[in-house]
Amino acid sequence: MENNIPSKPASFYVVGLSYKKADAEIRGKFSLDNEAKENLLLQAKKEGIESLIVTSTCNRTEIYGFAQHPFQLIKLMCENSQGTIEEFQKVAYVYKNTEAIGHMFRVGTGLDSQILGDFEIISQIKTSFVASKSHGLTNNYLERLCNAVIQASKRIKNETEISSGATSVSFAAVRYIFNNVEDISNKNILLFGTGKIGRNTCENLVKHTKHEQITLINRTKDKAEKLARKLDLLVKDYADLQLEIQKADVLVVATGAQNPTIDKAILNLKKPLLILDLSIPKNVNENVQELDNVTLIHMDHLSQMTDETLENRKKHIPAAEAIIEEIKDEFISWTKARKFAPTIHALKEKLNSIKTNELNFQRKKINNFDEEQAEIISNRIIQKITNHFANHLKDDNTMVDESIEWIEKIFQIETVKND
């Protein structure tokens, strides 16, 4: 794939897709497992990207980073996933600089989550940052931004009630089971997959059902056994999956496989079966719905279930947004200051050089030259001049890059730019 992009200063972008426009199937195509993320970072390094982080959850896949053009980041995402450029363009978003910063704050603080107030994404951002840093792919800007988002997340969690009450995909799954399966206390539940969502679902089920009703199966049996010991549950071998499905009334699928692991061919059912697919990509083939006694529910459906808890959370959005604005403004002020600080420093040095030359000249011309007084007056003038320029550059209406270029041209100064 050709990438003929003219050379220009890098800007900060976010490119990605989320549950808002991309359904589970499309999100699954762009999902990045740990190996894919590692390969993406290595490719970014090779292609000269200076700084970026990659996040991929069941609800979104995003790259935050510096590029001359967003296509550089889009290309990385598509070449390391099963998604295409055409599919990306239909459902994706691209934000630049201030908009990208704002988006990262909303994502990291749970305001953009499929379930409002879900703070799982912040741990993903932390992990992604550590991974990028290990490859030398984080600059001061990105590190400061990640820390600011983490700070906002902590404050919102501690100072508002936006994450109060029990609500998550796993909680919604359990609630759906109890609302839609009659006589649940006498039904058999099979949990296939013991990743994070699987574990959470299992723990929620244990709280409300008899332990002997629940059976665990995982490709790696020792992981299932570890959870089973903790919750006092039964574990079966992966080889027994088909047989155990026949016994089940409810099948919860929460595996991390990249392709469907459950399809019509392995379902030899003699009674109705409710299947909840909590996986991204989808791990249950849609063809199971061709069977009359199968009901398939995907996590997107569960995530749309609203209740009193979510409605109560919405009341705390303004307080959360106020915290975001405060910390975001501090970050943007820092970015502007660090951008023009070298120029102000160089300007001050230039004015001090002019001052020194002028004082040397006046010292020779004026008898009884008052050196101390001249130093005081000239230093105050220099400070006032640099303050005027600094205040101009801090102003929200100032075109900072153009102003810096103008100052450097007029005063014939060169500055070392921050990374």
C-alpha positions in Angstrom: 0.0 0.0 0.0 1.5 3.3 -1.1 1.7 6.1 1.5 2.7 9.3 -0.4 2.3 11.9 2.3 4.0 15.2 2.1 6.4 16.0 4.9 4.9 18.4 7.5 4.9 18.8 11.3 3.1 15.9 13.1 -0.3 16.5 14.7 -2.0 14.6 17.5 -4.8 12.4 16.2 -7.2 9.7 17.4 -8.4 7.3 14.8 -10.9 4.6 15.7 -14.3 3.0 15.7 -16.7 2.2 18.5 -20.1 0.7 19.4 -21.8 3.9 18.4 -21.5 3.2 14.6 -19.8 -0.1 14.3 -21.8 -3.3 15.2 -20.2 -6.3 16.9 -19.2 -8.0 13.7 -17.3 -4.9 12.4 -15.7 -4.3 15.8 -14.6 -7.9 15.8 -12.8 -7.4 12.5 -10.9 -4.5 13.9 -10.3 -6.1 17.3 -6.6 -6.3 18.1 -5.3 -9.1 20.4 -2.0 -8.7 22.3 0.1 -10.1 19.4 -1.6 -7.8 16.9 -1.0 -4.8 19.2 2.7 -5.8 19.6 3.1 -6.1 15.8 1.4 -2.7 15.3 3.9 -1.0 17.7 6.8 -2.6 15.9 5.5 -1.5 12.5 4.9 2.0 13.9 8.5 2.2 15.1 9.8 1.0 11.7 7.7 3.6 9.9 8.9 6.5 11.9 5.9 7.2 14.1 7.2 9.1 17.1 4.5 8.4 19.7 1.3 6.5 19.9 -0.8 4.1 22.1 -3.3 1.5 20.9 -6.4 0.4 22.8 -8.7 -2.5 21.8 -11.7 -3.5 23.9 -15.0 -5.2 23.1 -16.5 -1.8 22.5 -13.8 0.1 20.6 -10.5 0.0 18.8 -8.5 3.2 18.8 -5.0 4.6 18.1 -3.9 7.9 19.8 -0.7 9.2 18.3 1.3 11.7 16.3 1.4 11.6 12.5 1.8 13.9 9.6 -1.6 12.5 8.3 -4.2 10.3 10.0 -3.9 7.8 7.2 -0.6 6.7 8.7 -2.5 5.5 11.8 -5.5 4.1 9.9 -3.1 2.1 7.8 -1.5 0.6 10.9 -4.9 -0.4 12.3 -6.1 -2.0 9.1 -2.9 -3.8 8.3 -2.8 -5.4 11.8 -6.5 -6.4 11.9 -9.0 -8.1 9.7 -10.7 -4.9 8.8 -10.3 -3.0 5.5 -9.9 0.7 4.7 -13.3 0.7 3.1 -15.0 -0.8 6.2 -13.1 1.7 8.4 -14.3 4.7 6.4 -17.9 3.7 6.8 -18.0 3.6 10.7 -14.8 5.3 11.9 -13.9 8.7 13.4 -10.8 10.9 13.2 -10.1 13.7 15.6 -7.2 16.1 15.6 -5.4 18.0 18.3 -7.9 19.7 20.7 -10.8 17.4 19.6 -8.6 14.3 20.0 -7.6 15.4 23.5 -11.3 16.0 24.4 -12.2 12.5 23.0 -9.5 10.8 25.0 -10.8 12.5 28.2 -14.4 11.3 27.6 -13.3 7.8 26.8 -10.9 7.5 29.7 -13.4 8.8 32.2 -16.3 6.5 31.2 -18.5 9.2 29.6 -18.1 7.6 26.2 -18.5 4.0 27.4 -21.4 1.8 26.1 -22.5 1.6 29.8 -22.1 5.1 31.2 -19.6 5.3 34.0 -17.7 2.0 33.1 -14.1 2.7 34.1 -12.6 -0.5 32.6 -11.1 1.5 29.7 -8.8 3.5 32.0 -6.8 0.4 32.9 -6.6 -0.4 29.1 -5.1 3.1 28.5 -2.6 2.6 31.3 -1.5 -0.8 30.0 -1.3 0.5 26.4 0.9 3.4 27.5 3.3 1.0 29.3 3.5 -1.2 26.2 4.2 1.8 23.9 6.8 3.2 26.4 8.7 -0.1 26.4 9.1 0.4 22.6 10.2 4.1 23.0 6.9 5.2 21.4 5.8 7.8 24.0 6.9 11.4 24.1 6.4 14.0 26.9 3.1 15.2 25.4 1.5 11.8 25.4 2.8 10.9 28.8 1.4 14.1 30.3 -1.9 13.6 28.5 -2.3 10.0 29.7 -1.5 11.1 33.3 -4.1 13.9 33.0 -6.8 11.5 31.8 -6.0 9.1 34.6 -6.2 12.0 37.1 -9.6 13.0 35.7 -10.8 9.4 35.9 -9.8 9.2 39.6 -11.4 12.4 40.5 -14.7 11.6 38.7 -14.8 8.2 40.4 -14.1 9.7 43.8 -16.0 13.0 43.6 -19.2 11.9 41.6 -21.6 9.0 41.7 -21.4 8.3 38.0 -20.1 4.8 38.6 -22.5 4.0 41.5 -24.8 1.0 41.4 -24.2 -2.4 39.8 -24.2 -2.3 36.1 -22.0 -3.9 33.5 -22.3 -6.3 30.6 -21.8 -9.2 33.0 -24.5 -7.8 35.4 -26.8 -7.2 32.5 -26.3 -10.8 31.3 -27.3 -12.2 34.7 -30.3 -9.9 34.9 -31.4 -11.0 31.5 -31.1 -14.7 32.5 -33.2 -14.1 35.6 -35.8 -12.1 33.7 -36.2 -14.5 30.8 -35.6 -18.0 32.2 -38.4 -19.5 34.2 -37.6 -21.6 37.3 -33.9 -20.6 37.0 -33.1 -22.3 40.3 -33.6 -25.7 38.6 -31.8 -24.9 35.4 -28.3 -25.8 34.3 -25.9 -23.0 33.4 -22.7 -23.6 31.3 -20.1 -20.9 31.2 -17.6 -21.3 28.3 -14.6 -19.0 28.7 -13.1 -17.6 31.9 -11.7 -14.3 30.8 -12.6 -11.0 32.6 -16.2 -10.8 31.5 -16.6 -14.6 32.0 -15.3 -14.4 35.6 -17.5 -11.4 36.4 -20.6 -13.1 35.0 -19.8 -16.2 36.9 -19.4 -14.3 40.2 -22.7 -12.6 39.6 -24.4 -15.9 38.9 -23.0 -17.5 42.0 -24.5 -14.7 44.1 -28.0 -15.6 42.9 -28.0 -19.3 42.1 -27.0 -22.7 43.5 -23.4 -23.5 42.9 -24.1 -27.0 41.6 -26.1 -25.5 38.7 -23.0 -23.9 37.1 -20.4 -25.7 35.1 -17.2 -24.1 33.8 -15.3 -25.0 30.6 -12.2 -23.2 29.3 -9.6 -24.2 26.6 -7.0 -23.9 29.3 -8.4 -26.0 32.1 -6.2 -24.8 34.9 -7.7 -21.3 34.5 -11.2 -22.7 34.9 -10.1 -24.7 37.9 -8.6 -21.7 39.6 -11.9 -19.8 39.3 -13.9 -23.0 40.3 -11.9 -23.4 43.5 -12.6 -19.8 44.4 -16.4 -20.1 43.8 -16.9 -23.8 44.6 -18.0 -24.8 41.0 -17.7 -27.8 38.7 -15.2 -27.9 35.9 -15.3 -30.0 32.7 -12.7 -30.7 30.0 -12.9 -28.7 26.7 -13.4 -32.1 25.0 -16.7 -32.4 26.9 -18.1 -29.1 25.5 -20.6 -30.6 23.1 -21.9 -33.0 25.7 -22.2 -30.3 28.4 -24.1 -28.0 26.0 -26.7 -30.7 25.6 -27.3 -30.7 29.3 -27.4 -26.9 29.6 -30.5 -24.6 29.7 -28.3 -21.5 29.5 -24.9 -21.2 27.7 -22.8 -18.1 28.4 -19.9 -17.7 25.9 -17.1 -15.4 26.9 -14.0 -16.6 25.1 -11.3 -14.6 23.5 -11.2 -16.5 20.2 -10.9 -14.6 17.0 -13.4 -16.9 15.2 -16.7 -18.5 16.3 -16.3 -21.5 18.6 -20.0 -22.4 18.8 -22.1 -23.1 15.7 -25.2 -25.1 14.6 -23.1 -28.2 13.8 -22.2 -28.9 17.4 -25.7 -28.3 18.9 -27.5 -31.6 19.1 -30.3 -30.3 21.4 -33.2 -32.0 23.0 -34.5 -29.0 24.9 -34.5 -25.1 24.5 -31.2 -23.3 25.0 -30.5 -19.7 25.7 -27.1 -18.6 24.4 -25.5 -15.3 25.6 -22.5 -14.4 23.5 -20.4 -11.9 25.6 -17.4 -12.1 23.2 -15.8 -9.6 20.8 -15.3 -10.8 18.1 -18.5 -12.8 18.2 -17.8 -16.4 19.3 -21.3 -17.8 18.4 -22.1 -18.3 14.8 -25.4 -16.7 13.7 -26.5 -20.0 12.1 -27.5 -21.3 15.6 -30.6 -19.2 15.2 -31.7 -21.5 12.4 -32.6 -24.0 15.2 -36.1 -23.6 16.6 -35.2 -24.1 20.2 -32.2 -21.7 20.4 -32.3 -18.1 21.5 -29.2 -16.1 20.8 -28.5 -12.8 22.7 -25.3 -10.8 22.0 -23.7 -8.3 24.3 -24.8 -5.4 22.2 -28.4 -6.2 23.1 -27.5 -6.5 26.8 -25.6 -3.2 26.8 -28.7 -1.4 25.5 -30.7 -2.5 28.5 -31.3 0.6 30.6 -32.5 0.7 34.2 -32.8 3.0 37.1 -29.1 2.7 37.9 -28.1 4.1 34.5 -30.7 6.9 34.7 -29.3 7.9 38.1 -25.8 8.0 36.6 -26.8 10.5 33.9 -27.5 13.0 36.7 -23.8 13.1 37.5 -22.6 13.8 33.9 -22.4 17.7 34.4 -20.2 17.2 37.5 -18.0 14.8 35.6 -17.8 17.1 32.6 -16.8 20.0 34.9 -13.8 18.0 36.2 -12.8 17.1 32.7 -12.9 20.7 31.6 -10.7 21.8 34.5 -8.0 19.2 34.0 -8.2 19.4 30.2 -7.8 23.2 30.3 -4.7 22.7 32.5 -3.3 20.3 30.0 -4.0 22.6 27.0 -2.4 25.5 28.8 0.7 23.3 29.4 0.8 22.3 25.8 0.7 26.0 24.6 3.2 27.1 27.2 5.7 24.3 26.3 5.3 25.2 22.6 6.2 28.9 23.1 8.5 28.6 26.1 11.6 28.0 24.0 10.7 31.0 21.9 10.2 33.3 24.9 13.5 32.0 26.4 15.3 32.7 23.1 13.7 36.2 22.9 14.9 37.0 26.4 18.4 36.0 25.6 18.3 38.1 22.4 17.1 41.1 24.3 19.8 40.6 27.0 22.4 40.4 24.2 21.1 43.7 22.8 21.1 45.2 26.3 24.7 44.1 27.0 25.9 45.6 23.7 24.0 48.9 24.3 25.3 49.2 27.9 28.8 48.6 26.8 28.4 51.4 24.2 26.8 53.8 26.7 29.4 53.0 29.3 32.1 54.3 26.9 30.1 57.5 26.0 28.8 58.6 29.4 30.9 59.8 32.3 29.9 58.6 35.7 27.7 55.9 34.0 25.4 54.4 36.7 25.8 50.7 35.8 23.5 49.4 38.6 20.7 51.7 37.7 21.0 50.9 34.0 20.9 47.2 34.8 17.7 47.5 36.9 15.9 49.7 34.3 16.9 47.6 31.2 16.0 44.3 33.0 12.6 45.6 33.9 12.0 46.7 30.3 13.1 43.2 29.0 10.8 41.5 31.5 7.8 43.7 30.5 8.5 43.1 26.8 8.7 39.3 27.2 5.6 39.3 29.4 3.7 41.1 26.6 4.7 38.4 24.1 4.0 35.6 26.5 0.5 36.9 27.3 -0.2 37.3 23.5 0.9 33.6 23.0 -1.3 32.4 25.9 -4.4 34.1 24.5 -7.0 31.6 23.2 -7.5 33.6 20.0 -3.8 33.6 19.2 -2.5 31.5 16.2 0.5 30.2 18.2 2.5 28.6 15.4 2.2 31.7 13.2 3.0 34.1 16.1 6.1 32.1 17.1 7.3 32.1 13.4 6.8 35.9 13.3 8.7 36.5 16.6 11.6 34.3 15.5 11.8 36.0 12.1 11.6 39.6 13.5 14.2 39.0 16.2 16.3 36.5 14.1 16.3 33.8 16.8 16.3 30.0 16.5 14.7 27.8 19.1 14.9 24.1 20.0 11.4 22.6 19.8 10.0 20.3 22.5 9.1 16.8 21.5 
